[in-house]
Amino acid sequence: MKNKRTTIVFTDEYNQENAQAIKDYLASDPNNLAIIIGESEFQSIISKLIKTRLFNEDGFVMRTAEKAKRKFQSFIIDRLPPQDIKFNPNNVAHAKAYNILIRYSPDLIVLNDASVMKDIIAARNKAMPDVPIVMVVTDYIVSHRIINKHINKFYVDNMAIKTTLVNNNIPENDVILSDFPINTEFDAEFDKQEFFTKYNFSHDKPTILVSVPHSENAGIREALDVLKDKREKFNVIVDCGKDRNILVYAREKGITAINEGQCSHPVYANADIVIGRPTPLSIAKTFYGEKLFFSLQPKTETEQRTVSYLDKKIIPVYNADSLISRLNDFIENQSAFDETRQEIIEHNAKRPRGVLFKSLDLLLDLYKTV
């Protein structure tokens, strides 16, 4: 918008925290305006009603649909979508994307998933073809769904993703190795004593953080059932995010739990172990603090491939017995996990903090309209 370097970050519901990290960083500069727009903005009123009333995430229809979708996950991940996208004024999503771009007149467009990619590309090509679109890939493995020749830059975690993009005709110079978009609150100083006092934790015990994924909390309840009996040896806290059911369940077990709106940085910073499903953001935040990640059973093809890729950097605990065993190992001999910690340190060294944010700054300088 006028006199501001304007960025629009388009996101789905699963990547909102990544989008917020990008927005918060850019907005820290008074010369920038950063706006987040969710995929729900592209749905018609009828579609929203159907999703919220009939297809709610806990309902039978959605659970059945999710099971069916999992059967085709490999096909979805590995299939390259059509590359030519034409604007259709009769397409509701195309028209809404077009109106958004005209309203805000961005200097930069950021995507962090493929949910609205085709709509944004179609609208950008029609309304303002010189405005760059960048894709911030918030995964450790690549889904071919994010590949499109109309994307100007890709920010990816590793060479395996970069190689796949280049092999699918994305210019090598347009694929940049970078860090994950982790909120700058993770760089802030905090009072360790205040943390332990706030949650009535003991300095003499290791701290476990249970990270609850945005959807499908399978495995979390079983982990909490184990951890409620481990509180003599560990401080235990659950970051429930938006999952109110897990919040209630944890507190019924007498386990400390926090939900969305509470700053998670001190919790991750003070944790010795993070337990959760192998979702990229949970792992990235864990690795950033050089903590151990105990992975629950993967539930999607993407999670399974993430575990395979990260290999020795994470510790699988796929059932109650293996979780109990690994926790006992930790109590008896923490140095047994030194090799895993070293793997994480080396992983971080290849992804210096701030590469992504600084690059977005440079793009804004380059493309700012007069």
N, C-alpha and C positions, 0 to 999 in steps of 0.2 A: 504494500500500500504506500501512498505518497510519503516520501521522506523516511521511510523505514525499509530495511532489508527484510523482505517478507518471505517466510517459509511456511508451507502447509505440509503437515505430517499426516498422511492417511494410514489408518491402522484398523486391524480387526480387534475383537475383544480380548484375544489371547496375548496380544503384543502391546497393550495399553501402557504397561510400565516402561517398556523400551521407548515408546513414543514420548512419554512424559519426560524421560531422561534427556532425549534430544531437545524437546521444547524448553526444558528448564535451563539447559546449557545455553542455547541460543538466546533465550530471553534475558539471560544475565547481562547481556550487552544492550544498553538502552537504544542503540541504533537498529536493533532487530525486533521484528514482530514474528512470533511463532504461534501457529494455530494447529490444534489437533482436530481432525475430523474422522469420526468412526464410520465403519461400514454400514451401520444402521441408517445413516443419512441417505444412502442410495436405494433403500427399500421403499416400496410404495406403502401407503397406509394399510392396504389390505394385507400385504405381506407381513407387516409388523404385527397386526392383529392375529394372524394365523400363527406366527412364531411364538408370541407371548401367551396366547390362550390355548391353542390346540397343541402346538409343538414345544411346550416348555421343556427345559432340559432334564427335568426329573420324570417326565411322563413316559408312558409305554412306547408311544410313537417314536420319540427321539431316541430312546435307548435301543429300539429295534433298528432304526435307521443307522445309528452309530455302529452297531454290530455288522450290518450289511456293508457299510463303507469300509470297515477294516479289512474285509475280504479283498477289496480292490485297491488297497493302499499302495502296494508296490507298483501297480499299473499307473495310478495317479501320480506318484512321485517320479517315476521314470519316463513318463510320456511327455514329449515336447509339444506344447500347445501351438496352435497356428500363430505365425508371426505377423501376418498382415491384419491390421485392425482398422476398420473404417467407421467413421462417426455416423450414427443413425439417430436423427432427431426424434424418431418415434420410440426409441429405447429410453425407458424411464431413467435408468442409471446413467446413460450417456448424457441425457439432458440435465440431470441434477449435477453431474460432474462439471459440465460446461458452465452452468450457472454459478457454481462455487468458484471456478477459476476466474470468471469475469468479475465476480463480486470482490474478490480479494487481490486479484492481479499479482500473483506470487512471483518472486524472483527465483525460487527454488521449490521443487516438489520432491518430497521424501516418501517412499513406500517402505514398509517393513514386512510385507507379506504380499501374496498374490490375489487376495480376496477382491480388490477393486482395481487391480492393475490394468485390465483391458479397458475399463470405463475411463480411467484417468488418461491413459495413452490416447484413446480416441478423442477425448475432449481437448487434451493439450494440443494434439496435432491439428485440430480444427480451430481452436481459439488463439493459441500462442505457441506456435511450433518452435520458437527459439528458447523457450524456458526449459531448463534441464530437469529431467526426472532421474533421481538416484534410488537405487534399491539397497537398503541396509539389510543384509541377510542375517537374521537372528537365529541361526541354527549352526550346528557343527557338521551337518551333512546337507547335501543339496537336494532340493526338490526341483525338477525341471519346470514346474509351474511358474517359477519366478523368472525364467529365461525369456527375454524378448529383445529383439534388435533395436527397438525404439527407446530402451533404457540407456541413459547416457553414461552412468557410472554404477558399478556394483561394489559394495563393501562387504568383504567376506572374511571368515575366520581363518581359513587354511588353504593350502595349495591344492588339496584334493578338490575343493569346490571351485577354485580358480581354473584348474585344469579342465573340469567338466564344462565350465562356461566357455572357455577358449575353444574346446573341441566342438562346441555348438555355435561357432562363428561369432562369438563376442570378442572384439579386439582385446588383446592382452593388456594394453595400456588402460583400458577402461575397467579393469578388475583390480581392486586395491585391497591388499591384506590389511586388516585393521582389527581393533578391539571391539568388544560388544558395547552397546550404549548402556552403560551403568550410570545411574544417577550420581551427580556430583556430591550428593550428601554422603556418599561412601568415602569421600576424601576429607571430610570434616573431622576435627578433633572431638573427642567426647570423654566424659568422666567415667572411668571404669568403676570407681567406687559407687557412683550414683546408680549405675546399672545393677550391680549386685545388691545394693540396698533396696532399690525399687522393687525387685522381684524376690527379695528375701532369699537370695542364693548364697551359697558358701564359696569362698575363695579357694577352698581346699578341694573342691570337686571339679572335674571336667564338666563342661556345659555342652548339652546336645540341643540343637535346633531342629525341629521337624518342620519342613517346608511343604505347605499344602499347594498342589497345583491348581490352576484356574478351574479345571474341570476334571471329572473322574477321579475321585479321591480313593480309588481302590488301593488297598494296601496300607493306607494311613491308619485306619482304625486298628488293624492288626498290630501295627508298630506301636501305637499308643497302649495297647493291651500289654505289650512287653515292657514298655518304658515305665508304666505306673509302678511296676515292681522293682525298678532299677534306681529309684530316687534316693536310696541310701548311698549310692555310689556316684550319681550324676545329678547335676542341675538339668532340668528338662523344661523347654519352652517350645510352644507351637506357634508358628506364624500362619494363621488361618486364611489370610487374605480376605476374599469375599465369601468364603464357605462358612456360613453360620451354623450348619449342621455339625461340622467338625469342631467349631468353637464350643458349642454346647457339649459335645461328646467329651472333649478334652477336659473341660471344667468339671463335668460329672465324675471324671476319673481323678480329680484333684490335681490335674496338671496345669501349670501356668500357660495361658494362651492369649495371644494378641490378634487383632484383626486389622482390616484395611483402615488407613487413616493414622496408624501409629508407625512412627519411624522405625524401619527394620534394620538400619545400619548398625546401631549398637548391638543388636541381637546377633547379626552375622559376625560382627567384629569380635565378640566375646565367645562365640561358639568354638569348640574344639572339633566338633563333628556336626555335619549337616546331614539329615536323613530325609530322603524324598524320592519321588519319581524322577527319572533322568530327563527333566525338562531343561532346555538350554539356559534360561535365565537363572534358575536356581543353581545350576552348575557354575555359570559364569560368576555369579556373586560369591559363591563358595570359593572358587579358585582365586578370585581377586584378593581375598583375605588369606590365601594359602592354607585353607582349612581342608579337612578330609570330607569327602562326599560318599556317604553310604547309600547306594542306589537300591531302591525297591524294584520289584518286578516291572519291566517295561510293559506298557499296555498298547502301544501303537508301533507301527512299522518305523516311524521316525525315531521314537525312543529306542527301539532295538538297534537301529543303525548307529544312533548316538553312542550307546554303550560299546558297540563293536569298535567304533572309531577311537573313543577315548581310552579304551582298553585298561591299561594298568594305572591310569590316573584316578579311576573311581573304584569303589569296593562294593561288589554285589552282595546284597542281603535280601534274597528273594523269598524268604519265609521266616517264621518266628525263630526257628532253631538256629539258622545262620546269623540272624541279628543278635541273638543272645550270645552266640559263640564269638562273634567279632567284638562285641562290647566287652566281654570278659577278657579277650586278648588285649584290648586297649587298656583296661585297668591293670592287667598283670605286666604288660611290657609295651609302653607307648613307642619305644624305639623300633619296634617291629614294623611300624608304619613309615619309617624314615624314607624308604625307597619310593613310596607313593608320594610323600611330600616333595621329594626331589623332582619327581616327574611333573608335579604341578608347578614348581618354581621354574623349571625349564620351559614348560608350556607358556607361562606368563611372560618370560623373557622374550619370546617371539612376538608378543602382542603388547607393545608399550602402551600404557594408558594415555588416552587423549588423541590418538591418531585419527580416529573417526571425527571427533568434534573439530579438531583443527582443520581437517580437510573440508568439512562443510563450511567453515568460516572462509576458506580460500575460494570455494565455489561461489559463495555469496558475493565476495569482492569481485570475482571475475564476471559474474552475470548480472550484477545489480543494474537495473534499468534506470536510465536518467529521466 
